[in-house]
Amino acid sequence: MRIILDSGAIIASQRNDPTMAAILKAARKYRTPILVPATVFAETWFGHSTHARTTHLFGSIDGFPELNEQSARQVGALLALSKTAAIVDGNVVAIAIALRPAAIVTSDVHDVTHLLKSAKIPHAVFGAHGPAAAQIVIIGI
């Protein structure tokens, strides 16, 4: 099992979200690898103005999977299936599919589940559902 964080998870960590803090604590306790796709890193890194919690979190991440030609083709195929253009979300989902079993930590449950459904990947959503913005959920595949 691996945990893949999307940009919403990184932002939740910046905001000291208690759900995100609990996920990170449990992952460390059980030595579950935490990955941040390079595209997520790029979307949430702001150089010297990057939030201190984000800088600390990135220092504890187990890996930053890159978007190379092969993975870009996988992301492109996934986006074509889903008829969407969200490259970062597509990259998060493609990495999770390739590394199954995996858990995606996200605040964007709709887009991530749409990509998984489009690829016909069984999944389960754990966490609160509802209209609240930036709610963190775990999607297991």
N, CA, C and O atoms as a DFTB+ gen file, in Angstrom:
564 C
 N C O
     1  1       0.848      -1.180       0.000
     2  2       0.000       0.000       0.000
     3  2       0.890       1.239       0.000
     4  3       1.896       1.307       0.705
     5  1       0.493       2.203      -0.803
     6  2       1.153       3.500      -0.858
     7  2       0.083       4.585      -0.774
     8  3      -1.063       4.378      -1.172
     9  1       0.468       5.720      -0.261
    10  2      -0.430       6.870      -0.192
    11  2       0.064       7.897      -1.193
    12  3       1.237       8.271      -1.195
    13  1      -0.848       8.349      -2.046
    14  2      -0.518       9.376      -3.028
    15  2      -1.299      10.633      -2.647
    16  3      -2.524      10.601      -2.530
    17  1      -0.586      11.729      -2.456
    18  2      -1.218      12.997      -2.086
    19  2      -1.447      13.852      -3.319
    20  3      -0.564      13.982      -4.168
    21  1      -2.639      14.435      -3.416
    22  2      -2.876      15.397      -4.493
    23  2      -2.718      16.811      -3.933
    24  3      -2.410      16.985      -2.755
    25  1      -2.927      17.797      -4.764
    26  2      -2.709      19.188      -4.349
    27  2      -3.623      19.592      -3.200
    28  3      -3.211      20.347      -2.320
    29  1      -4.847      19.104      -3.199
    30  2      -5.767      19.413      -2.102
    31  2      -5.257      18.902      -0.768
    32  3      -5.453      19.547       0.262
    33  1      -4.607      17.752      -0.781
    34  2      -4.028      17.206       0.455
    35  2      -2.881      18.085       0.939
    36  3      -2.733      18.308       2.140
    37  1      -2.068      18.586       0.008
    38  2      -0.955      19.462       0.383
    39  2      -1.507      20.755       0.984
    40  3      -1.003      21.229       2.003
    41  1      -2.529      21.321       0.365
    42  2      -3.143      22.554       0.871
    43  2      -3.767      22.310       2.237
    44  3      -3.675      23.165       3.118
    45  1      -4.404      21.151       2.428
    46  2      -4.979      20.816       3.736
    47  2      -3.891      20.732       4.799
    48  3      -4.096      21.157       5.936
    49  1      -2.748      20.190       4.437
    50  2      -1.626      20.129       5.375
    51  2      -1.163      21.542       5.741
    52  3      -0.858      21.811       6.903
    53  1      -1.109      22.442       4.760
    54  2      -0.749      23.839       5.030
    55  2      -1.682      24.458       6.056
    56  3      -1.267      25.243       6.909
    57  1      -2.948      24.089       5.956
    58  2      -3.979      24.658       6.835
    59  2      -4.092      23.914       8.163
    60  3      -4.974      24.197       8.974
    61  1      -3.193      22.964       8.369
    62  2      -3.176      22.162       9.591
    63  2      -4.494      21.418       9.795
    64  3      -4.985      21.311      10.919
    65  1      -5.063      20.905       8.705
    66  2      -6.309      20.149       8.738
    67  2      -6.136      18.915       9.625
    68  3      -5.189      18.154       9.425
    69  1      -7.024      18.696      10.597
    70  2      -6.855      17.561      11.511
    71  2      -6.950      16.198      10.824
    72  3      -6.265      15.259      11.229
    73  1      -7.783      16.076       9.799
    74  2      -7.876      14.807       9.067
    75  2      -6.567      14.518       8.355
    76  3      -6.071      13.392       8.386
    77  1      -6.015      15.527       7.719
    78  2      -4.744      15.355       7.019
    79  2      -3.629      15.019       7.998
    80  3      -2.797      14.155       7.720
    81  1      -3.608      15.689       9.129
    82  2      -2.594      15.407      10.151
    83  2      -2.709      13.967      10.635
    84  3      -1.693      13.303      10.839
    85  1      -3.929      13.477      10.822
    86  2      -4.134      12.096      11.276
    87  2      -3.676      11.096      10.218
    88  3      -3.091      10.066      10.551
    89  1      -3.936      11.390       8.954
    90  2      -3.501      10.500       7.866
    91  2      -1.982      10.419       7.836
    92  3      -1.421       9.328       7.735
    93  1      -1.315      11.559       7.924
    94  2       0.148      11.581       7.891
    95  2       0.733      10.870       9.104
    96  3       1.714      10.137       8.978
    97  1       0.140      11.077      10.278
    98  2       0.621      10.420      11.495
    99  2       0.487       8.903      11.383
   100  3       1.412       8.168      11.729
   101  1      -0.659       8.438      10.902
   102  2      -0.873       6.994      10.752
   103  2       0.078       6.401       9.714
   104  3       0.604       5.305       9.902
   105  1       0.295       7.128       8.621
   106  2       1.207       6.630       7.582
   107  2       2.612       6.462       8.139
   108  3       3.286       5.472       7.856
   109  1       3.046       7.421       8.923
   110  2       4.389       7.336       9.517
   111  2       4.459       6.207      10.541
   112  3       5.444       5.470      10.602
   113  1       3.403       6.080      11.345
   114  2       3.374       5.035      12.375
   115  2       3.484       3.648      11.746
   116  3       4.210       2.789      12.246
   117  1       2.762       3.436      10.647
   118  2       2.739       2.121       9.998
   119  2       3.725       2.010       8.837
   120  3       3.709       1.037       8.083
   121  1       4.583       3.024       8.708
   122  2       5.636       3.044       7.683
   123  2       5.085       2.834       6.267
   124  3       5.661       2.117       5.449
   125  1       3.971       3.476       6.021
   126  2       3.355       3.440       4.706
   127  2       3.990       4.527       3.851
   128  3       3.976       5.696       4.235
   129  1       4.548       4.165       2.697
   130  2       5.185       5.187       1.850
   131  2       4.184       6.255       1.396
   132  3       3.052       5.955       1.015
   133  1       4.632       7.493       1.451
   134  2       3.833       8.634       1.001
   135  2       4.514       9.215      -0.233
   136  3       5.709       9.513      -0.218
   137  1       3.733       9.370      -1.301
   138  2       4.261       9.887      -2.559
   139  2       3.529      11.171      -2.948
   140  3       2.328      11.317      -2.726
   141  1       4.280      12.084      -3.527
   142  2       3.708      13.305      -4.097
   143  2       4.171      13.363      -5.548
   144  3       5.358      13.558      -5.807
   145  1       3.249      13.197      -6.499
   146  2       3.651      13.291      -7.906
   147  2       4.343      14.628      -8.184
   148  3       3.997      15.652      -7.597
   149  1       5.315      14.601      -9.078
   150  2       6.053      15.817      -9.418
   151  2       5.116      16.929      -9.891
   152  3       5.385      18.106      -9.656
   153  1       4.025      16.567     -10.552
   154  2       3.076      17.584     -11.011
   155  2       2.390      18.270      -9.828
   156  3       2.124      19.471      -9.875
   157  1       2.104      17.507      -8.768
   158  2       1.517      18.081      -7.553
   159  2       2.538      18.991      -6.872
   160  3       2.207      20.082      -6.410
   161  1       3.787      18.520      -6.820
   162  2       4.856      19.344      -6.246
   163  2       4.913      20.686      -6.974
   164  3       4.955      21.740      -6.339
   165  1       4.916      20.645      -8.298
   166  2       5.001      21.871      -9.097
   167  2       3.812      22.797      -8.841
   168  3       3.961      24.018      -8.812
   169  1       2.638      22.208      -8.658
   170  2       1.423      22.999      -8.464
   171  2       1.370      23.651      -7.076
   172  3       0.674      24.649      -6.891
   173  1       2.096      23.099      -6.109
   174  2       1.992      23.586      -4.730
   175  2       3.278      24.202      -4.187
   176  3       3.315      24.634      -3.035
   177  1       4.336      24.249      -5.004
   178  2       5.618      24.822      -4.581
   179  2       5.718      26.253      -5.095
   180  3       5.532      26.501      -6.287
   181  1       6.008      27.188      -4.208
   182  2       6.072      28.591      -4.582
   183  2       7.427      29.200      -4.229
   184  3       7.505      30.372      -3.859
   185  1       8.477      28.420      -4.341
   186  2       9.810      28.925      -4.045
   187  2       9.929      29.357      -2.599
   188  3       9.456      28.669      -1.694
   189  1      10.563      30.500      -2.384
   190  2      10.794      30.983      -1.020
   191  2       9.505      31.317      -0.281
   192  3       9.498      31.368       0.949
   193  1       8.423      31.542      -1.004
   194  2       7.159      31.869      -0.342
   195  2       6.315      30.630      -0.034
   196  3       5.172      30.757       0.405
   197  1       6.863      29.443      -0.258
   198  2       6.137      28.209       0.054
   199  2       5.904      28.135       1.561
   200  3       6.789      28.456       2.354
   201  1       4.711      27.710       1.939
   202  2       4.340      27.605       3.343
   203  2       5.304      26.666       4.070
   204  3       5.722      25.649       3.517
   205  1       5.653      27.010       5.301
   206  2       6.615      26.217       6.082
   207  2       6.135      24.782       6.286
   208  3       6.950      23.859       6.259
   209  1       4.831      24.571       6.489
   210  2       4.323      23.202       6.666
   211  2       4.525      22.387       5.387
   212  3       4.829      21.195       5.447
   213  1       4.357      23.032       4.240
   214  2       4.556      22.335       2.973
   215  2       6.020      21.949       2.810
   216  3       6.330      20.826       2.411
   217  1       6.903      22.863       3.113
   218  2       8.332      22.577       3.030
   219  2       8.691      21.412       3.936
   220  3       9.443      20.524       3.536
   221  1       8.161      21.407       5.152
   222  2       8.415      20.309       6.098
   223  2       7.840      18.997       5.567
   224  3       8.503      17.960       5.615
   225  1       6.609      19.042       5.062
   226  2       5.979      17.839       4.521
   227  2       6.792      17.281       3.364
   228  3       7.056      16.080       3.322
   229  1       7.194      18.129       2.428
   230  2       7.972      17.655       1.283
   231  2       9.287      17.020       1.726
   232  3       9.789      16.114       1.062
   233  1       9.843      17.482       2.832
   234  2      11.074      16.900       3.344
   235  2      10.886      15.502       3.890
   236  3      11.860      14.767       4.050
   237  1       9.640      15.116       4.182
   238  2       9.375      13.787       4.748
   239  2       8.740      12.819       3.751
   240  3       8.395      11.696       4.118
   241  1       8.585      13.235       2.513
   242  2       7.945      12.406       1.486
   243  2       8.911      11.313       1.014
   244  3      10.119      11.535       0.918
   245  1       8.361      10.139       0.724
   246  2       9.180       8.998       0.304
   247  2       9.536       9.013      -1.178
   248  3      10.486       8.346      -1.586
   249  1       8.795       9.756      -1.984
   250  2       9.117       9.805      -3.403
   251  2       8.264      10.819      -4.137
   252  3       7.164      11.169      -3.709
   253  1       8.809      11.286      -5.265
   254  2       8.146      12.253      -6.127
   255  2       8.109      11.681      -7.540
   256  3       8.946      12.042      -8.367
   257  1       7.145      10.785      -7.836
   258  2       7.104      10.186      -9.177
   259  2       7.057      11.254     -10.270
   260  3       6.276      12.203     -10.208
   261  1       7.913      11.070     -11.264
   262  2       8.045      12.043     -12.346
   263  2       7.024      11.800     -13.445
   264  3       6.466      10.711     -13.576
   265  1       6.797      12.840     -14.225
   266  2       5.985      12.721     -15.424
   267  2       6.959      12.668     -16.598
   268  3       7.444      13.695     -17.072
   269  1       7.232      11.453     -17.054
   270  2       8.131      11.267     -18.196
   271  2       7.288      10.882     -19.419
   272  3       6.059      10.902     -19.356
   273  1       7.937      10.539     -20.511
   274  2       7.178      10.237     -21.732
   275  2       6.213       9.069     -21.532
   276  3       5.058       9.140     -21.954
   277  1       6.671       8.011     -20.902
   278  2       5.815       6.831     -20.693
   279  2       4.621       7.162     -19.797
   280  3       3.483       6.825     -20.125
   281  1       4.880       7.818     -18.672
   282  2       3.773       8.140     -17.771
   283  2       2.852       9.202     -18.390
   284  3       1.647       9.201     -18.140
   285  1       3.419      10.102     -19.194
   286  2       2.595      11.108     -19.875
   287  2       1.619      10.435     -20.848
   288  3       0.479      10.874     -20.994
   289  1       2.069       9.384     -21.500
   290  2       1.162       8.639     -22.397
   291  2       0.023       7.999     -21.598
   292  3      -1.126       7.998     -22.040
   293  1       0.346       7.456     -20.418
   294  2      -0.690       6.856     -19.566
   295  2      -1.689       7.912     -19.104
   296  3      -2.898       7.680     -19.107
   297  1      -1.174       9.067     -18.709
   298  2      -2.049      10.157     -18.282
   299  2      -2.916      10.620     -19.445
   300  3      -4.121      10.814     -19.278
   301  1      -2.327      10.797     -20.607
   302  2      -3.085      11.216     -21.782
   303  2      -4.195      10.240     -22.136
   304  3      -5.304      10.654     -22.475
   305  1      -3.904       8.952     -22.061
   306  2      -4.923       7.934     -22.344
   307  2      -6.054       8.007     -21.318
   308  3      -7.227       7.881     -21.670
   309  1      -5.701       8.209     -20.066
   310  2      -6.704       8.328     -19.012
   311  2      -7.571       9.568     -19.211
   312  3      -8.788       9.516     -19.032
   313  1      -6.945      10.676     -19.579
   314  2      -7.710      11.896     -19.838
   315  2      -8.630      11.728     -21.041
   316  3      -9.746      12.247     -21.047
   317  1      -8.169      11.005     -22.056
   318  2      -9.012      10.750     -23.225
   319  2     -10.233       9.911     -22.834
   320  3     -11.349      10.197     -23.267
   321  1     -10.021       8.885     -22.021
   322  2     -11.134       8.047     -21.561
   323  2     -12.157       8.853     -20.774
   324  3     -13.363       8.647     -20.907
   325  1     -11.663       9.774     -19.951
   326  2     -12.540      10.535     -19.061
   327  2     -13.082      11.815     -19.696
   328  3     -13.948      12.483     -19.133
   329  1     -12.553      12.146     -20.886
   330  2     -12.948      13.376     -21.582
   331  2     -12.724      14.605     -20.695
   332  3     -13.558      15.508     -20.625
   333  1     -11.567      14.607     -20.019
   334  2     -11.183      15.743     -19.185
   335  2      -9.780      16.188     -19.588
   336  3      -9.117      15.541     -20.399
   337  1      -9.343      17.297     -19.012
   338  2      -8.016      17.821     -19.341
   339  2      -7.191      18.128     -18.096
   340  3      -6.207      18.864     -18.170
   341  1      -7.582      17.573     -16.961
   342  2      -6.900      17.864     -15.692
   343  2      -5.644      17.004     -15.569
   344  3      -5.688      15.894     -15.038
   345  1      -4.533      17.526     -16.063
   346  2      -3.287      16.756     -16.114
   347  2      -2.820      16.332     -14.725
   348  3      -2.399      15.190     -14.541
   349  1      -2.888      17.227     -13.749
   350  2      -2.398      16.881     -12.411
   351  2      -3.253      15.770     -11.806
   352  3      -2.714      14.797     -11.280
   353  1      -4.574      15.902     -11.872
   354  2      -5.451      14.835     -11.365
   355  2      -5.211      13.533     -12.120
   356  3      -5.148      12.460     -11.521
   357  1      -5.079      13.635     -13.434
   358  2      -4.805      12.440     -14.236
   359  2      -3.507      11.773     -13.840
   360  3      -3.421      10.546     -13.810
   361  1      -2.496      12.568     -13.537
   362  2      -1.206      12.010     -13.124
   363  2      -1.329      11.318     -11.768
   364  3      -0.792      10.226     -11.582
   365  1      -2.027      11.940     -10.827
   366  2      -2.244      11.328      -9.504
   367  2      -2.917       9.970      -9.669
   368  3      -2.475       8.977      -9.091
   369  1      -3.981       9.931     -10.455
   370  2      -4.742       8.694     -10.635
   371  2      -3.908       7.649     -11.390
   372  3      -3.920       6.475     -11.020
   373  1      -3.201       8.051     -12.420
   374  2      -2.368       7.100     -13.177
   375  2      -1.303       6.475     -12.285
   376  3      -1.033       5.279     -12.395
   377  1      -0.700       7.260     -11.410
   378  2       0.302       6.717     -10.483
   379  2      -0.349       5.723      -9.533
   380  3       0.189       4.642      -9.293
   381  1      -1.500       6.086      -8.995
   382  2      -2.193       5.184      -8.072
   383  2      -2.567       3.869      -8.755
   384  3      -2.439       2.798      -8.161
   385  1      -3.028       3.952      -9.996
   386  2      -3.374       2.733     -10.738
   387  2      -2.136       1.866     -10.927
   388  3      -2.188       0.652     -10.733
   389  1      -1.040       2.479     -11.300
   390  2       0.196       1.724     -11.548
   391  2       0.756       1.092     -10.283
   392  3       1.424       0.060     -10.352
   393  1       0.495       1.693      -9.133
   394  2       1.091       1.223      -7.877
   395  2       0.101       0.501      -6.967
   396  3       0.366       0.338      -5.776
   397  1      -1.025       0.069      -7.508
   398  2      -2.037      -0.594      -6.681
   399  2      -1.441      -1.726      -5.865
   400  3      -0.555      -2.434      -6.344
   401  1      -1.920      -1.909      -4.626
   402  2      -2.957      -1.136      -3.949
   403  2      -2.414       0.213      -3.488
   404  3      -1.260       0.342      -3.079
   405  1      -3.280       1.202      -3.570
   406  2      -2.881       2.557      -3.217
   407  2      -4.075       3.306      -2.647
   408  3      -5.229       2.915      -2.823
   409  1      -3.758       4.389      -1.961
   410  2      -4.787       5.285      -1.438
   411  2      -4.465       6.689      -1.920
   412  3      -3.354       7.187      -1.736
   413  1      -5.448       7.315      -2.537
   414  2      -5.315       8.706      -2.978
   415  2      -5.938       9.582      -1.902
   416  3      -7.095       9.387      -1.530
   417  1      -5.172      10.546      -1.403
   418  2      -5.704      11.505      -0.438
   419  2      -5.971      12.785      -1.220
   420  3      -5.068      13.361      -1.826
   421  1      -7.237      13.221      -1.196
   422  2      -7.663      14.310      -2.069
   423  2      -8.785      15.120      -1.449
   424  3      -9.480      14.652      -0.547
   425  1      -8.955      16.324      -1.933
   426  2     -10.150      17.109      -1.620
   427  2     -11.048      17.181      -2.856
   428  3     -12.120      17.785      -2.819
   429  1     -10.608      16.570      -3.930
   430  2     -11.301      16.639      -5.215
   431  2     -11.917      15.283      -5.556
   432  3     -11.591      14.675      -6.576
   433  1     -12.807      14.827      -4.686
   434  2     -13.361      13.480      -4.825
   435  2     -14.088      13.303      -6.158
   436  3     -14.015      12.232      -6.761
   437  1     -14.781      14.330      -6.619
   438  2     -15.552      14.197      -7.859
   439  2     -14.640      13.910      -9.058
   440  3     -14.865      12.950      -9.796
   441  1     -13.619      14.738      -9.247
   442  2     -12.743      14.557     -10.417
   443  2     -11.950      13.259     -10.346
   444  3     -11.790      12.569     -11.352
   445  1     -11.455      12.925      -9.156
   446  2     -10.657      11.702      -9.018
   447  2     -11.527      10.469      -9.250
   448  3     -11.109       9.552      -9.958
   449  1     -12.717      10.426      -8.673
   450  2     -13.581       9.256      -8.897
   451  2     -14.048       9.191     -10.351
   452  3     -14.228       8.098     -10.888
   453  1     -14.245      10.334     -10.991
   454  2     -14.613      10.326     -12.412
   455  2     -13.512       9.668     -13.253
   456  3     -13.797       8.861     -14.138
   457  1     -12.266      10.015     -12.971
   458  2     -11.142       9.402     -13.695
   459  2     -11.088       7.899     -13.435
   460  3     -10.880       7.118     -14.363
   461  1     -11.273       7.490     -12.182
   462  2     -11.238       6.061     -11.855
   463  2     -12.388       5.303     -12.519
   464  3     -12.191       4.204     -13.035
   465  1     -13.580       5.884     -12.507
   466  2     -14.729       5.252     -13.152
   467  2     -14.512       5.146     -14.657
   468  3     -14.855       4.132     -15.265
   469  1     -13.952       6.177     -15.252
   470  2     -13.690       6.171     -16.699
   471  2     -12.728       5.054     -17.076
   472  3     -12.847       4.462     -18.149
   473  1     -11.770       4.766     -16.188
   474  2     -10.794       3.705     -16.444
   475  2     -11.288       2.344     -15.946
   476  3     -10.573       1.346     -16.040
   477  1     -12.526       2.312     -15.411
   478  2     -13.123       1.080     -14.890
   479  2     -12.277       0.459     -13.773
   480  3     -12.085      -0.756     -13.726
   481  1     -11.774       1.313     -12.877
   482  2     -10.965       0.884     -11.741
   483  2     -11.857       0.853     -10.502
   484  3     -12.394       1.885     -10.100
   485  1     -12.019      -0.326      -9.892
   486  2     -12.801      -0.387      -8.649
   487  2     -12.142       0.473      -7.574
   488  3     -10.917       0.527      -7.468
   489  1     -12.969       1.140      -6.786
   490  2     -12.447       2.013      -5.750
   491  2     -13.484       2.194      -4.652
   492  3     -14.670       1.924      -4.840
   493  1     -13.013       2.650      -3.516
   494  2     -13.892       2.942      -2.388
   495  2     -13.500       4.301      -1.829
   496  3     -12.318       4.630      -1.733
   497  1     -14.513       5.087      -1.460
   498  2     -14.277       6.422      -0.914
   499  2     -14.508       6.368       0.595
   500  3     -15.545       5.902       1.069
   501  1     -13.515       6.856       1.332
   502  2     -13.586       6.893       2.788
   503  2     -13.469       8.334       3.249
   504  3     -12.546       9.046       2.853
   505  1     -14.394       8.759       4.078
   506  2     -14.336      10.116       4.603
   507  2     -15.671      10.791       4.459
   508  3     -16.639      10.210       3.969
   509  1     -15.702      12.014       4.890
   510  2     -16.934      12.784       4.871
   511  2     -17.340      13.120       3.437
   512  3     -16.496      13.383       2.580
   513  1     -18.621      13.105       3.205
   514  2     -19.170      13.510       1.911
   515  2     -20.028      14.745       2.141
   516  3     -20.621      14.906       3.207
   517  1     -20.090      15.581       1.179
   518  2     -20.931      16.762       1.327
   519  2     -20.348      17.950       0.615
   520  3     -19.323      17.844      -0.057
   521  1     -21.003      19.086       0.763
   522  2     -20.625      20.273       0.005
   523  2     -19.437      21.053       0.568
   524  3     -18.972      21.996      -0.074
   525  1     -18.937      20.688       1.742
   526  2     -17.860      21.483       2.346
   527  2     -16.633      21.527       1.443
   528  3     -16.214      20.509       0.892
   529  1     -16.073      22.708       1.302
   530  2     -14.885      22.886       0.455
   531  2     -13.667      22.286       1.139
   532  3     -13.532      22.338       2.361
   533  1     -12.797      21.723       0.340
   534  2     -11.504      21.202       0.804
   535  2     -11.648      20.104       1.846
   536  3     -10.796      19.977       2.725
   537  1     -12.714      19.305       1.765
   538  2     -12.846      18.149       2.641
   539  2     -11.899      17.074       2.156
   540  3     -11.871      16.750       0.969
   541  1     -11.126      16.522       3.070
   542  2     -10.165      15.501       2.707
   543  2     -10.818      14.131       2.763
   544  3     -11.451      13.773       3.756
   545  1     -10.661      13.372       1.695
   546  2     -11.154      11.998       1.646
   547  2     -10.024      11.098       1.166
   548  3      -9.049      11.551       0.567
   549  1     -10.186       9.824       1.445
   550  2      -9.239       8.807       0.984
   551  2      -9.988       7.938      -0.017
   552  3     -11.097       7.476       0.252
   553  1      -9.374       7.722      -1.163
   554  2      -9.970       6.860      -2.174
   555  2      -9.021       5.665      -2.332
   556  3      -7.894       5.806      -2.808
   557  1      -9.495       4.513      -1.932
   558  2      -8.678       3.309      -2.014
   559  2      -8.921       2.581      -3.311
   560  3     -10.062       2.390      -3.731
   561  1      -7.818       2.169      -3.952
   562  2      -7.948       1.371      -5.177
   563  2      -7.067       0.141      -5.073
   564  3      -7.026      -0.669      -5.998
